[in-house]
Amino acid sequence: MTETPSIDSDIHNLDRYLGSPSSQKVLQLLTCWETLSVKEIALKAALSESQVHVTLNRLEKLDLVVKQAWGKYSFSNSKFASLLKTAYSAILEQIIGNEIYQLTKQMDNIPRETLEAQYSKIVDQWGPLLSAKFSFQMNELAGFFVEFEQYFT
Protein backbone atom coordinates (compact mmCIF):
# COMPACT_ATOMS: atom_id res chain seq x y z
CA MET A 1 0.00 0.00 0.00
CA THR A 2 1.45 3.37 -0.99
CA GLU A 3 1.26 6.22 1.43
CA THR A 4 0.17 9.67 0.41
CA PRO A 5 2.88 12.22 1.26
CA SER A 6 2.02 14.38 4.24
CA ILE A 7 2.66 18.08 4.68
CA ASP A 8 5.54 17.12 6.98
CA SER A 9 7.30 15.27 4.18
CA ASP A 10 6.66 18.23 1.86
CA ILE A 11 8.25 20.63 4.35
CA HIS A 12 11.32 18.40 4.47
CA ASN A 13 11.47 18.75 0.68
CA LEU A 14 11.14 22.55 0.80
CA ASP A 15 14.55 23.17 -0.69
CA ARG A 16 13.88 20.67 -3.48
CA TYR A 17 10.53 22.27 -4.34
CA LEU A 18 11.74 25.85 -4.14
CA GLY A 19 14.92 25.03 -6.02
CA SER A 20 13.17 23.61 -9.04
CA PRO A 21 13.26 25.83 -12.14
CA SER A 22 9.47 25.64 -12.53
CA SER A 23 8.91 26.77 -8.91
CA GLN A 24 11.38 29.59 -9.34
CA LYS A 25 9.63 30.81 -12.47
CA VAL A 26 6.12 30.51 -10.99
CA LEU A 27 7.12 32.42 -7.87
CA GLN A 28 8.86 35.11 -9.95
CA LEU A 29 5.77 35.58 -12.09
CA LEU A 30 3.42 35.69 -9.09
CA THR A 31 5.70 38.25 -7.46
CA CYS A 32 5.43 40.43 -10.54
CA TRP A 33 1.80 39.96 -11.58
CA GLU A 34 0.18 39.25 -8.16
CA THR A 35 -2.41 36.79 -9.58
CA LEU A 36 -2.24 34.57 -12.65
CA SER A 37 -4.10 31.59 -14.05
CA VAL A 38 -2.42 28.30 -14.93
CA LYS A 39 -2.66 29.18 -18.62
CA GLU A 40 -1.10 32.65 -18.08
CA ILE A 41 1.75 31.17 -16.05
CA ALA A 42 2.35 28.49 -18.68
CA LEU A 43 2.54 31.08 -21.46
CA LYS A 44 4.79 33.50 -19.58
CA ALA A 45 7.07 30.79 -18.20
CA ALA A 46 7.21 28.63 -21.35
CA LEU A 47 6.06 25.63 -19.31
CA SER A 48 3.35 23.09 -20.01
CA GLU A 49 0.05 23.57 -18.20
CA SER A 50 0.47 20.16 -16.55
CA GLN A 51 3.90 21.19 -15.25
CA VAL A 52 2.39 24.41 -13.89
CA HIS A 53 -0.40 22.43 -12.17
CA VAL A 54 2.12 20.12 -10.50
CA THR A 55 4.25 23.06 -9.39
CA LEU A 56 1.29 25.02 -8.04
CA ASN A 57 0.03 21.95 -6.15
CA ARG A 58 3.41 21.57 -4.45
CA LEU A 59 3.55 25.27 -3.60
CA GLU A 60 -0.02 25.11 -2.25
CA LYS A 61 0.93 22.20 0.03
CA LEU A 62 3.73 24.36 1.40
CA ASP A 63 1.22 27.20 1.98
CA LEU A 64 3.14 29.51 -0.35
CA VAL A 65 0.39 30.01 -2.95
CA VAL A 66 -3.38 29.91 -2.83
CA LYS A 67 -6.00 29.43 -5.48
CA GLN A 68 -8.17 32.52 -5.78
CA ALA A 69 -11.51 32.95 -7.53
CA TRP A 70 -11.70 32.25 -11.26
CA GLY A 71 -8.79 29.81 -11.16
CA LYS A 72 -6.16 32.43 -10.47
CA TYR A 73 -3.25 31.84 -8.09
CA SER A 74 -1.38 34.23 -5.84
CA PHE A 75 1.01 34.16 -2.90
CA SER A 76 -0.63 33.05 0.34
CA ASN A 77 -0.80 35.32 3.36
CA SER A 78 1.61 33.19 5.39
CA LYS A 79 4.57 34.94 6.94
CA PHE A 80 7.03 32.76 5.03
CA ALA A 81 5.27 33.50 1.73
CA SER A 82 5.45 37.24 2.46
CA LEU A 83 9.17 37.01 3.21
CA LEU A 84 9.73 34.94 0.09
CA LYS A 85 7.83 37.43 -2.05
CA THR A 86 9.96 40.28 -0.68
CA ALA A 87 13.11 38.34 -1.53
CA TYR A 88 11.82 37.59 -5.02
CA SER A 89 11.06 41.28 -5.58
CA ALA A 90 14.69 42.16 -4.94
CA ILE A 91 15.92 39.32 -7.13
CA LEU A 92 13.55 40.27 -9.96
CA GLU A 93 14.77 43.85 -9.92
CA GLN A 94 18.27 42.53 -10.55
CA ILE A 95 17.12 40.09 -13.25
CA ILE A 96 15.04 42.69 -15.06
CA GLY A 97 17.71 45.35 -14.73
CA ASN A 98 20.21 42.95 -16.29
CA GLU A 99 17.82 42.05 -19.13
CA ILE A 100 17.29 45.73 -19.92
CA TYR A 101 21.02 46.41 -19.73
CA GLN A 102 21.79 43.53 -22.11
CA LEU A 103 19.12 44.74 -24.50
CA THR A 104 20.42 48.32 -24.57
CA LYS A 105 24.00 47.06 -24.92
CA GLN A 106 23.02 45.15 -28.09
CA MET A 107 20.87 47.86 -29.67
CA ASP A 108 23.38 48.78 -32.37
CA ASN A 109 24.47 45.23 -33.10
CA ILE A 110 21.26 43.28 -33.69
CA PRO A 111 18.49 43.64 -36.26
CA ARG A 112 15.60 45.89 -35.30
CA GLU A 113 13.08 43.02 -35.49
CA THR A 114 15.13 40.97 -33.02
CA LEU A 115 15.43 43.96 -30.72
CA GLU A 116 11.68 44.58 -30.84
CA ALA A 117 10.98 40.90 -30.16
CA GLN A 118 13.25 40.93 -27.10
CA TYR A 119 11.67 44.19 -25.90
CA SER A 120 8.18 42.71 -26.30
CA LYS A 121 9.20 39.57 -24.44
CA ILE A 122 10.44 41.62 -21.48
CA VAL A 123 7.24 43.68 -21.45
CA ASP A 124 5.01 40.59 -21.70
CA GLN A 125 6.83 38.83 -18.91
CA TRP A 126 7.52 41.65 -16.44
CA GLY A 127 5.02 44.43 -17.31
CA PRO A 128 3.93 45.50 -13.80
CA LEU A 129 7.47 45.66 -12.43
CA LEU A 130 8.67 47.51 -15.50
CA SER A 131 6.05 50.19 -14.89
CA ALA A 132 6.85 50.41 -11.20
CA LYS A 133 10.65 50.22 -11.22
CA PHE A 134 11.98 50.64 -14.77
CA SER A 135 9.73 53.15 -16.50
CA PHE A 136 12.62 55.48 -17.39
CA GLN A 137 14.68 52.72 -19.02
CA MET A 138 11.70 51.33 -20.91
CA ASN A 139 10.72 54.80 -22.14
CA GLU A 140 14.28 55.23 -23.40
CA LEU A 141 14.04 51.98 -25.33
CA ALA A 142 10.62 52.88 -26.72
CA GLY A 143 12.04 56.24 -27.80
CA PHE A 144 14.78 54.40 -29.68
CA PHE A 145 12.14 52.54 -31.71
CA VAL A 146 10.32 55.79 -32.50
CA GLU A 147 13.55 57.49 -33.61
CA PHE A 148 14.50 54.45 -35.66
CA GLU A 149 11.11 54.45 -37.36
CA GLN A 150 11.32 58.18 -38.18
CA TYR A 151 14.86 57.89 -39.47
CA PHE A 152 14.11 55.06 -41.87
CA THR A 153 10.68 56.13 -43.16
N, CA, C and O atoms as a DFTB+ gen file, in Angstrom:
612 C
 N C O
     1  1       0.843      -1.175       0.000
     2  2       0.000       0.000       0.000
     3  2       0.893       1.245       0.000
     4  3       1.776       1.377       0.848
     5  1       0.667       2.143      -0.937
     6  2       1.455       3.374      -0.994
     7  2       0.827       4.446      -0.116
     8  3      -0.390       4.620      -0.061
     9  1       1.707       5.146       0.560
    10  2       1.258       6.220       1.430
    11  2       1.227       7.534       0.675
    12  3       2.087       7.808      -0.162
    13  1       0.232       8.335       0.979
    14  2       0.166       9.670       0.414
    15  2       1.107      10.558       1.203
    16  3       1.076      10.530       2.433
    17  1       1.958      11.358       0.531
    18  2       2.883      12.221       1.259
    19  2       2.121      13.204       2.146
    20  3       1.083      13.739       1.756
    21  1       2.643      13.425       3.313
    22  2       2.025      14.380       4.236
    23  2       2.684      15.743       4.077
    24  3       3.710      15.884       3.411
    25  1       2.069      16.744       4.705
    26  2       2.658      18.082       4.679
    27  2       4.030      18.069       5.321
    28  3       4.908      18.831       4.918
    29  1       4.233      17.201       6.332
    30  2       5.545      17.123       6.984
    31  2       6.622      16.684       6.003
    32  3       7.728      17.224       6.010
    33  1       6.303      15.703       5.156
    34  2       7.302      15.273       4.175
    35  2       7.528      16.356       3.132
    36  3       8.640      16.495       2.622
    37  1       6.490      17.130       2.805
    38  2       6.656      18.233       1.861
    39  2       7.555      19.321       2.443
    40  3       8.383      19.888       1.729
    41  1       7.400      19.613       3.721
    42  2       8.249      20.631       4.352
    43  2       9.696      20.187       4.337
    44  3      10.591      21.012       4.156
    45  1       9.945      18.895       4.523
    46  2      11.318      18.402       4.466
    47  2      11.900      18.527       3.053
    48  3      13.118      18.557       2.874
    49  1      11.026      18.598       2.068
    50  2      11.473      18.752       0.681
    51  2      11.402      20.202       0.210
    52  3      11.457      20.470      -0.991
    53  1      11.279      21.130       1.145
    54  2      11.137      22.548       0.800
    55  2      12.230      23.020      -0.150
    56  3      11.944      23.660      -1.161
    57  1      13.463      22.708       0.169
    58  2      14.548      23.172      -0.693
    59  2      14.455      22.558      -2.082
    60  3      14.777      23.216      -3.071
    61  1      14.021      21.310      -2.167
    62  2      13.881      20.670      -3.483
    63  2      12.775      21.340      -4.288
    64  3      12.943      21.589      -5.482
    65  1      11.648      21.632      -3.646
    66  2      10.534      22.268      -4.342
    67  2      10.881      23.691      -4.749
    68  3      10.646      24.086      -5.891
    69  1      11.433      24.454      -3.831
    70  2      11.741      25.852      -4.145
    71  2      12.915      25.977      -5.108
    72  3      13.035      26.976      -5.817
    73  1      13.765      24.985      -5.136
    74  2      14.923      25.035      -6.019
    75  2      14.636      24.603      -7.443
    76  3      15.488      24.756      -8.318
    77  1      13.455      24.068      -7.689
    78  2      13.167      23.606      -9.045
    79  2      12.968      24.809      -9.963
    80  3      12.408      25.821      -9.541
    81  1      13.419      24.711     -11.207
    82  2      13.256      25.829     -12.141
    83  2      11.796      26.249     -12.328
    84  3      11.504      27.437     -12.466
    85  1      10.876      25.271     -12.331
    86  2       9.475      25.637     -12.526
    87  2       8.948      26.409     -11.311
    88  3       8.192      27.366     -11.480
    89  1       9.326      26.019     -10.109
    90  2       8.912      26.766      -8.912
    91  2       9.486      28.165      -8.918
    92  3       8.792      29.129      -8.593
    93  1      10.736      28.279      -9.281
    94  2      11.384      29.588      -9.336
    95  2      10.623      30.510     -10.294
    96  3      10.332      31.660      -9.965
    97  1      10.310      29.998     -11.462
    98  2       9.629      30.805     -12.468
    99  2       8.221      31.185     -12.023
   100  3       7.806      32.332     -12.189
   101  1       7.486      30.230     -11.460
   102  2       6.124      30.505     -10.995
   103  2       6.151      31.576      -9.909
   104  3       5.351      32.511      -9.942
   105  1       7.049      31.449      -8.964
   106  2       7.122      32.424      -7.872
   107  2       7.565      33.799      -8.379
   108  3       7.088      34.822      -7.888
   109  1       8.461      33.828      -9.342
   110  2       8.858      35.108      -9.946
   111  2       7.656      35.772     -10.605
   112  3       7.410      36.962     -10.408
   113  1       6.916      35.008     -11.378
   114  2       5.768      35.575     -12.086
   115  2       4.679      36.045     -11.126
   116  3       4.077      37.098     -11.338
   117  1       4.423      35.276     -10.075
   118  2       3.420      35.692      -9.093
   119  2       3.881      36.921      -8.315
   120  3       3.059      37.743      -7.911
   121  1       5.172      37.050      -8.107
   122  2       5.705      38.252      -7.464
   123  2       5.417      39.466      -8.339
   124  3       5.028      40.521      -7.838
   125  1       5.603      39.318      -9.605
   126  2       5.430      40.430     -10.543
   127  2       3.968      40.759     -10.799
   128  3       3.571      41.922     -10.720
   129  1       3.165      39.750     -11.105
   130  2       1.800      39.960     -11.578
   131  2       0.729      39.850     -10.494
   132  3      -0.437      40.151     -10.752
   133  1       1.101      39.426      -9.294
   134  2       0.183      39.249      -8.160
   135  2      -0.717      38.025      -8.318
   136  3      -0.650      37.122      -7.484
   137  1      -1.546      37.959      -9.344
   138  2      -2.409      36.794      -9.577
   139  2      -2.352      36.404     -11.051
   140  3      -2.374      37.255     -11.940
   141  1      -2.278      35.101     -11.282
   142  2      -2.237      34.574     -12.647
   143  2      -2.951      33.225     -12.685
   144  3      -2.995      32.503     -11.690
   145  1      -3.506      32.903     -13.843
   146  2      -4.100      31.586     -14.054
   147  2      -3.016      30.600     -14.486
   148  3      -1.899      30.995     -14.820
   149  1      -3.354      29.336     -14.475
   150  2      -2.422      28.303     -14.927
   151  2      -1.993      28.587     -16.363
   152  3      -0.810      28.506     -16.692
   153  1      -2.953      28.917     -17.208
   154  2      -2.655      29.180     -18.616
   155  2      -1.721      30.388     -18.764
   156  3      -0.785      30.347     -19.563
   157  1      -1.964      31.453     -18.007
   158  2      -1.104      32.646     -18.077
   159  2       0.311      32.322     -17.610
   160  3       1.288      32.761     -18.218
   161  1       0.417      31.560     -16.542
   162  2       1.746      31.168     -16.051
   163  2       2.457      30.326     -17.096
   164  3       3.635      30.545     -17.380
   165  1       1.745      29.362     -17.670
   166  2       2.349      28.486     -18.680
   167  2       2.882      29.294     -19.861
   168  3       3.986      29.039     -20.343
   169  1       2.102      30.263     -20.325
   170  2       2.537      31.081     -21.460
   171  2       3.748      31.942     -21.112
   172  3       4.708      32.006     -21.880
   173  1       3.706      32.597     -19.966
   174  2       4.788      33.499     -19.582
   175  2       6.072      32.755     -19.203
   176  3       7.176      33.263     -19.397
   177  1       5.911      31.550     -18.662
   178  2       7.069      30.788     -18.197
   179  2       7.577      29.779     -19.225
   180  3       8.607      29.140     -19.012
   181  1       6.859      29.634     -20.335
   182  2       7.208      28.632     -21.351
   183  2       7.246      27.236     -20.734
   184  3       8.165      26.453     -20.978
   185  1       6.219      26.944     -19.924
   186  2       6.064      25.628     -19.312
   187  2       4.750      25.022     -19.796
   188  3       3.869      25.735     -20.275
   189  1       4.626      23.712     -19.668
   190  2       3.347      23.087     -20.012
   191  2       2.352      23.364     -18.884
   192  3       2.744      23.589     -17.739
   193  1       1.069      23.344     -19.220
   194  2       0.050      23.565     -18.201
   195  2       0.096      22.479     -17.135
   196  3      -0.129      22.755     -15.957
   197  1       0.387      21.246     -17.542
   198  2       0.469      20.164     -16.547
   199  2       1.639      20.398     -15.591
   200  3       1.522      20.133     -14.394
   201  1       2.752      20.885     -16.104
   202  2       3.900      21.190     -15.246
   203  2       3.559      22.324     -14.279
   204  3       3.971      22.298     -13.119
   205  1       2.814      23.309     -14.750
   206  2       2.389      24.415     -13.887
   207  2       1.453      23.900     -12.801
   208  3       1.572      24.299     -11.643
   209  1       0.516      23.012     -13.165
   210  2      -0.400      22.433     -12.173
   211  2       0.372      21.704     -11.075
   212  3       0.106      21.900      -9.889
   213  1       1.325      20.868     -11.470
   214  2       2.122      20.119     -10.496
   215  2       2.876      21.083      -9.582
   216  3       2.899      20.907      -8.364
   217  1       3.479      22.085     -10.169
   218  2       4.247      23.063      -9.391
   219  2       3.349      23.815      -8.427
   220  3       3.689      23.968      -7.254
   221  1       2.205      24.288      -8.906
   222  2       1.286      25.022      -8.041
   223  2       0.760      24.140      -6.909
   224  3       0.602      24.612      -5.783
   225  1       0.490      22.871      -7.196
   226  2       0.031      21.953      -6.148
   227  2       1.084      21.809      -5.047
   228  3       0.752      21.822      -3.862
   229  1       2.333      21.674      -5.437
   230  2       3.411      21.570      -4.447
   231  2       3.517      22.855      -3.623
   232  3       3.659      22.814      -2.401
   233  1       3.445      23.990      -4.311
   234  2       3.554      25.270      -3.604
   235  2       2.340      25.517      -2.708
   236  3       2.461      26.158      -1.664
   237  1       1.177      25.013      -3.110
   238  2      -0.019      25.106      -2.248
   239  2       0.158      24.265      -0.988
   240  3      -0.191      24.711       0.105
   241  1       0.694      23.062      -1.128
   242  2       0.929      22.197       0.029
   243  2       1.868      22.848       1.034
   244  3       1.763      22.616       2.239
   245  1       2.782      23.661       0.529
   246  2       3.729      24.362       1.405
   247  2       3.153      25.679       1.926
   248  3       3.837      26.418       2.634
   249  1       1.915      25.970       1.581
   250  2       1.220      27.198       1.981
   251  2       1.929      28.455       1.468
   252  3       1.967      29.483       2.144
   253  1       2.488      28.352       0.264
   254  2       3.137      29.510      -0.352
   255  2       2.220      30.197      -1.352
   256  3       2.290      31.414      -1.520
   257  1       1.359      29.431      -2.017
   258  2       0.394      30.006      -2.948
   259  2      -0.997      29.507      -2.602
   260  3      -1.166      28.458      -1.979
   261  1      -1.985      30.279      -3.018
   262  2      -3.382      29.907      -2.827
   263  2      -4.129      30.112      -4.133
   264  3      -3.790      30.969      -4.948
   265  1      -5.152      29.297      -4.300
   266  2      -6.004      29.432      -5.477
   267  2      -7.096      30.443      -5.143
   268  3      -7.840      30.283      -4.175
   269  1      -7.173      31.472      -5.953
   270  2      -8.169      32.522      -5.784
   271  2      -9.395      32.191      -6.643
   272  3      -9.470      31.128      -7.259
   273  1     -10.326      33.098      -6.669
   274  2     -11.506      32.948      -7.526
   275  2     -11.085      32.916      -8.991
   276  3     -10.031      33.441      -9.352
   277  1     -11.891      32.312      -9.812
   278  2     -11.703      32.254     -11.259
   279  2     -10.431      31.509     -11.667
   280  3      -9.900      31.733     -12.755
   281  1      -9.946      30.631     -10.803
   282  2      -8.792      29.812     -11.156
   283  2      -7.471      30.544     -11.178
   284  3      -6.510      30.075     -11.787
   285  1      -7.411      31.674     -10.528
   286  2      -6.158      32.431     -10.466
   287  2      -5.415      32.062      -9.187
   288  3      -6.031      31.699      -8.184
   289  1      -4.105      32.156      -9.228
   290  2      -3.252      31.840      -8.089
   291  2      -2.481      33.079      -7.661
   292  3      -2.170      33.953      -8.471
   293  1      -2.181      33.132      -6.375
   294  2      -1.377      34.225      -5.837
   295  2      -0.591      33.695      -4.642
   296  3      -0.793      32.562      -4.205
   297  1       0.301      34.524      -4.124
   298  2       1.007      34.159      -2.898
   299  2      -0.007      34.050      -1.771
   300  3      -0.995      34.785      -1.751
   301  1       0.225      33.153      -0.845
   302  2      -0.635      33.045       0.338
   303  2      -0.293      34.189       1.294
   304  3       0.637      34.957       1.049
   305  1      -1.036      34.291       2.357
   306  2      -0.797      35.325       3.361
   307  2       0.108      34.852       4.493
   308  3       0.248      35.543       5.502
   309  1       0.723      33.682       4.338
   310  2       1.610      33.185       5.392
   311  2       2.830      34.089       5.516
   312  3       3.231      34.759       4.564
   313  1       3.398      34.091       6.688
   314  2       4.568      34.941       6.935
   315  2       5.731      34.533       6.018
   316  3       6.418      35.385       5.455
   317  1       5.937      33.230       5.879
   318  2       7.025      32.762       5.033
   319  2       6.808      33.181       3.578
   320  3       7.751      33.586       2.898
   321  1       5.573      33.084       3.109
   322  2       5.271      33.499       1.732
   323  2       5.538      34.983       1.555
   324  3       6.059      35.397       0.520
   325  1       5.189      35.787       2.546
   326  2       5.445      37.236       2.462
   327  2       6.935      37.527       2.405
   328  3       7.375      38.374       1.627
   329  1       7.711      36.830       3.224
   330  2       9.172      37.015       3.207
   331  2       9.757      36.566       1.865
   332  3      10.639      37.219       1.309
   333  1       9.255      35.455       1.364
   334  2       9.731      34.935       0.085
   335  2       9.416      35.904      -1.050
   336  3      10.243      36.129      -1.934
   337  1       8.225      36.467      -1.018
   338  2       7.832      37.431      -2.050
   339  2       8.728      38.666      -2.004
   340  3       9.118      39.182      -3.051
   341  1       9.056      39.140      -0.816
   342  2       9.960      40.280      -0.676
   343  2      11.333      39.959      -1.269
   344  3      11.932      40.781      -1.963
   345  1      11.815      38.761      -0.984
   346  2      13.108      38.343      -1.529
   347  2      13.056      38.249      -3.051
   348  3      13.986      38.672      -3.739
   349  1      11.963      37.692      -3.572
   350  2      11.822      37.586      -5.023
   351  2      11.730      38.961      -5.684
   352  3      12.214      39.140      -6.801
   353  1      11.122      39.920      -5.015
   354  2      11.058      41.280      -5.576
   355  2      12.447      41.838      -5.800
   356  3      12.729      42.415      -6.850
   357  1      13.314      41.667      -4.817
   358  2      14.690      42.160      -4.942
   359  2      15.443      41.414      -6.048
   360  3      16.175      42.021      -6.830
   361  1      15.260      40.117      -6.103
   362  2      15.925      39.316      -7.134
   363  2      15.427      39.707      -8.520
   364  3      16.219      39.837      -9.452
   365  1      14.114      39.894      -8.657
   366  2      13.549      40.268      -9.958
   367  2      14.058      41.619     -10.433
   368  3      14.299      41.807     -11.626
   369  1      14.222      42.552      -9.521
   370  2      14.765      43.853      -9.919
   371  2      16.140      43.681     -10.544
   372  3      16.460      44.345     -11.530
   373  1      16.953      42.798      -9.982
   374  2      18.274      42.528     -10.554
   375  2      18.160      41.834     -11.907
   376  3      18.848      42.203     -12.859
   377  1      17.294      40.830     -11.991
   378  2      17.124      40.086     -13.246
   379  2      16.634      41.015     -14.354
   380  3      17.182      41.019     -15.456
   381  1      15.609      41.795     -14.057
   382  2      15.036      42.689     -15.063
   383  2      16.026      43.784     -15.439
   384  3      16.176      44.118     -16.614
   385  1      16.692      44.332     -14.448
   386  2      17.710      45.346     -14.726
   387  2      18.787      44.811     -15.658
   388  3      19.237      45.510     -16.566
   389  1      19.197      43.572     -15.429
   390  2      20.207      42.950     -16.287
   391  2      19.663      42.705     -17.692
   392  3      20.377      42.910     -18.674
   393  1      18.409      42.269     -17.799
   394  2      17.815      42.052     -19.125
   395  2      17.755      43.358     -19.916
   396  3      18.062      43.384     -21.108
   397  1      17.363      44.427     -19.253
   398  2      17.288      45.729     -19.925
   399  2      18.685      46.193     -20.322
   400  3      18.886      46.700     -21.425
   401  1      19.641      46.020     -19.427
   402  2      21.023      46.415     -19.727
   403  2      21.544      45.650     -20.950
   404  3      22.130      46.247     -21.853
   405  1      21.332      44.337     -20.976
   406  2      21.791      43.527     -22.109
   407  2      21.122      43.966     -23.407
   408  3      21.752      43.995     -24.464
   409  1      19.866      44.298     -23.317
   410  2      19.125      44.744     -24.501
   411  2      19.686      46.069     -25.022
   412  3      19.915      46.214     -26.223
   413  1      19.906      47.023     -24.135
   414  2      20.423      48.324     -24.574
   415  2      21.861      48.199     -25.078
   416  3      22.273      48.933     -25.977
   417  1      22.613      47.283     -24.505
   418  2      24.002      47.061     -24.925
   419  2      24.067      46.522     -26.362
   420  3      25.030      46.782     -27.083
   421  1      23.040      45.775     -26.767
   422  2      23.018      45.147     -28.089
   423  2      22.298      45.972     -29.144
   424  3      22.250      45.571     -30.307
   425  1      21.744      47.103     -28.769
   426  2      20.871      47.856     -29.672
   427  2      21.480      48.135     -31.039
   428  3      20.775      48.079     -32.047
   429  1      22.755      48.428     -31.092
   430  2      23.382      48.778     -32.366
   431  2      23.888      47.565     -33.133
   432  3      24.306      47.683     -34.285
   433  1      23.852      46.401     -32.495
   434  2      24.470      45.227     -33.104
   435  2      23.501      44.148     -33.565
   436  3      23.922      43.169     -34.181
   437  1      22.215      44.307     -33.280
   438  2      21.264      43.283     -33.690
   439  2      20.169      43.903     -34.551
   440  3      19.891      45.097     -34.440
   441  1      19.555      43.105     -35.399
   442  2      18.491      43.637     -36.260
   443  2      17.332      44.204     -35.430
   444  3      17.041      43.739     -34.328
   445  1      16.700      45.203     -35.988
   446  2      15.602      45.890     -35.298
   447  2      14.492      44.924     -34.904
   448  3      13.945      45.035     -33.807
   449  1      14.149      43.979     -35.777
   450  2      13.082      43.020     -35.492
   451  2      13.424      42.177     -34.270
   452  3      12.558      41.908     -33.437
   453  1      14.681      41.761     -34.161
   454  2      15.129      40.970     -33.016
   455  2      15.057      41.805     -31.744
   456  3      14.630      41.326     -30.693
   457  1      15.477      43.046     -31.856
   458  2      15.434      43.958     -30.716
   459  2      13.995      44.175     -30.250
   460  3      13.716      44.142     -29.051
   461  1      13.092      44.394     -31.187
   462  2      11.680      44.581     -30.840
   463  2      11.087      43.320     -30.214
   464  3      10.282      43.408     -29.287
   465  1      11.478      42.158     -30.712
   466  2      10.977      40.901     -30.158
   467  2      11.462      40.722     -28.715
   468  3      10.699      40.296     -27.848
   469  1      12.724      41.048     -28.464
   470  2      13.252      40.934     -27.100
   471  2      12.593      41.953     -26.175
   472  3      12.301      41.642     -25.020
   473  1      12.358      43.157     -26.670
   474  2      11.668      44.194     -25.902
   475  2      10.260      43.726     -25.547
   476  3       9.834      43.845     -24.399
   477  1       9.543      43.198     -26.526
   478  2       8.180      42.710     -26.298
   479  2       8.155      41.568     -25.287
   480  3       7.257      41.493     -24.447
   481  1       9.131      40.691     -25.370
   482  2       9.199      39.568     -24.435
   483  2       9.368      40.073     -23.003
   484  3       8.712      39.576     -22.087
   485  1      10.235      41.047     -22.811
   486  2      10.443      41.619     -21.478
   487  2       9.156      42.265     -20.974
   488  3       8.777      42.083     -19.817
   489  1       8.491      43.014     -21.837
   490  2       7.242      43.684     -21.448
   491  2       6.166      42.654     -21.109
   492  3       5.474      42.796     -20.101
   493  1       6.016      41.621     -21.938
   494  2       5.006      40.585     -21.699
   495  2       5.251      39.842     -20.391
   496  3       4.311      39.483     -19.681
   497  1       6.515      39.618     -20.086
   498  2       6.834      38.829     -18.908
   499  2       6.825      39.656     -17.617
   500  3       6.388      39.162     -16.578
   501  1       7.293      40.882     -17.667
   502  2       7.517      41.650     -16.439
   503  2       6.777      42.988     -16.402
   504  3       7.171      43.872     -15.642
   505  1       5.736      43.164     -17.185
   506  2       5.019      44.429     -17.305
   507  2       4.816      45.243     -16.039
   508  3       5.240      46.399     -15.996
   509  1       4.189      44.696     -15.005
   510  2       3.928      45.504     -13.805
   511  2       5.192      46.024     -13.124
   512  3       5.226      47.166     -12.664
   513  1       6.232      45.191     -13.059
   514  2       7.473      45.663     -12.434
   515  2       8.191      46.671     -13.311
   516  3       8.860      47.571     -12.803
   517  1       8.063      46.534     -14.601
   518  2       8.666      47.515     -15.497
   519  2       8.054      48.885     -15.264
   520  3       8.764      49.889     -15.205
   521  1       6.739      48.922     -15.132
   522  2       6.049      50.190     -14.888
   523  2       6.447      50.784     -13.550
   524  3       6.637      51.995     -13.431
   525  1       6.572      49.935     -12.551
   526  2       6.853      50.410     -11.196
   527  2       8.311      50.792     -10.982
   528  3       8.595      51.769     -10.289
   529  1       9.230      50.046     -11.561
   530  2      10.652      50.221     -11.224
   531  2      11.545      50.642     -12.383
   532  3      12.637      51.165     -12.161
   533  1      11.095      50.420     -13.622
   534  2      11.982      50.642     -14.767
   535  2      11.340      51.496     -15.855
   536  3      11.671      51.348     -17.031
   537  1      10.445      52.367     -15.485
   538  2       9.729      53.146     -16.498
   539  2      10.683      54.030     -17.304
   540  3      10.508      54.169     -18.515
   541  1      11.677      54.623     -16.666
   542  2      12.619      55.484     -17.386
   543  2      13.369      54.689     -18.457
   544  3      13.456      55.119     -19.607
   545  1      13.907      53.533     -18.075
   546  2      14.677      52.720     -19.023
   547  2      13.801      52.223     -20.169
   548  3      14.239      52.196     -21.319
   549  1      12.574      51.833     -19.863
   550  2      11.696      51.333     -20.911
   551  2      11.254      52.463     -21.843
   552  3      11.099      52.251     -23.046
   553  1      11.053      53.650     -21.294
   554  2      10.725      54.800     -22.143
   555  2      11.887      55.141     -23.066
   556  3      11.682      55.518     -24.220
   557  1      13.099      55.009     -22.559
   558  2      14.282      55.234     -23.396
   559  2      14.319      54.255     -24.570
   560  3      14.580      54.641     -25.710
   561  1      14.055      52.989     -24.273
   562  2      14.041      51.977     -25.333
   563  2      12.920      52.236     -26.328
   564  3      13.121      52.121     -27.537
   565  1      11.745      52.583     -25.826
   566  2      10.619      52.882     -26.720
   567  2      10.958      54.080     -27.599
   568  3      10.625      54.098     -28.784
   569  1      11.613      55.070     -27.024
   570  2      12.040      56.238     -27.796
   571  2      13.002      55.860     -28.910
   572  3      12.969      56.454     -29.988
   573  1      13.855      54.880     -28.660
   574  2      14.780      54.396     -29.680
   575  2      14.009      53.852     -30.880
   576  3      14.378      54.112     -32.025
   577  1      12.934      53.093     -30.619
   578  2      12.139      52.538     -31.709
   579  2      11.459      53.650     -32.504
   580  3      11.386      53.576     -33.731
   581  1      10.971      54.661     -31.831
   582  2      10.316      55.791     -32.503
   583  2      11.328      56.523     -33.375
   584  3      11.044      56.825     -34.534
   585  1      12.503      56.809     -32.830
   586  2      13.550      57.486     -33.607
   587  2      13.962      56.648     -34.806
   588  3      14.140      57.171     -35.906
   589  1      14.111      55.359     -34.592
   590  2      14.502      54.447     -35.658
   591  2      13.472      54.482     -36.778
   592  3      13.816      54.555     -37.957
   593  1      12.202      54.427     -36.387
   594  2      11.109      54.447     -37.355
   595  2      11.120      55.747     -38.162
   596  3      10.963      55.709     -39.383
   597  1      11.301      56.883     -37.510
   598  2      11.316      58.181     -38.176
   599  2      12.504      58.336     -39.106
   600  3      12.398      58.940     -40.173
   601  1      13.647      57.779     -38.689
   602  2      14.861      57.888     -39.475
   603  2      14.784      57.098     -40.765
   604  3      15.302      57.528     -41.796
   605  1      14.137      55.944     -40.711
   606  2      14.113      55.057     -41.872
   607  2      12.818      55.100     -42.668
   608  3      12.630      54.284     -43.570
   609  1      11.907      56.044     -42.354
   610  2      10.676      56.135     -43.155
   611  2      10.614      57.446     -43.884
   612  3       9.653      57.704     -44.608
